[in-house]
Amino acid sequence: MELVEPATPDSTVGRELKKGGGLNHLCYELDDIEGQVEDAVADGAILAVAPVPAVAFSGHRIAFVYFRKVGPIEFVEREARP
């Protein structure tokens, strides 16, 4: 579980908290981030953020896809790339 704090009151997270907060998205840790993104897009997801290193995850790459019926899904790569 990842708890997120707004950087500023008018940030995306800050605006969501003003609405009452709640579950924002699900996150899955996996080995093959490119393959999972490709599979998700093939299943109808929209790629929102292509795999990029994330400071919050010590350089492990993350990606976001969006499914119309499910909402946003985050993928986190299990092993950080050198």
Sequence and secondary structure as in RCSB ss.txt:
>XXXX:A:sequence
MELVEPATPDSTVGRELKKGGGLNHLCYELDDIEGQVEDAVADGAILAVAPVPAVAFSGHRIAFVYFRKVGPIEF
VEREARP
>XXXX:A:secstr
      SSTTSHHHHHHHTT     EEEEES HHHHHHHHHHTT EEEEEEEE GGGTT EEEEEEETTTEEEEE
EESS   
